[in-house]
Amino acid sequence: MFYCYILYSQTLDKYYIGHTQDLTSRLQKHLTNHKGFTGKVADWELVYFEKFDDKSEAYARERMIKKRKSRKYIERLISNCGD
């Protein structure tokens, strides 16, 4: 199983979109002090995810969300995920 996911940082008031095979360990990586964008703060929380059968589908969904370049679109996805 693969996932496309969205993280949110209250400190930065920003979203981060990615894909992975293991959500738990990937979130732990984001919360460590590393050189990447998410390494700047340690308050990232998982706010949304979708499951896929293979990596290419998860990556395609990540690219599609990023291509929209829309905070409103991301927030709509998050608010509709419980429906």
Secondary structure as GFF3:
##gff-version 3
##sequence-region A 1 83
A	DSSP	beta_strand	2	9	.	.	.	ID=ss1
A	DSSP	beta_strand	14	20	.	.	.	ID=ss2
A	DSSP	alpha_helix	23	30	.	.	.	ID=ss3
A	DSSP	three_ten_helix	37	40	.	.	.	ID=ss4
A	DSSP	beta_strand	44	52	.	.	.	ID=ss5
A	DSSP	alpha_helix	55	68	.	.	.	ID=ss6
A	DSSP	alpha_helix	71	80	.	.	.	ID=ss7
###
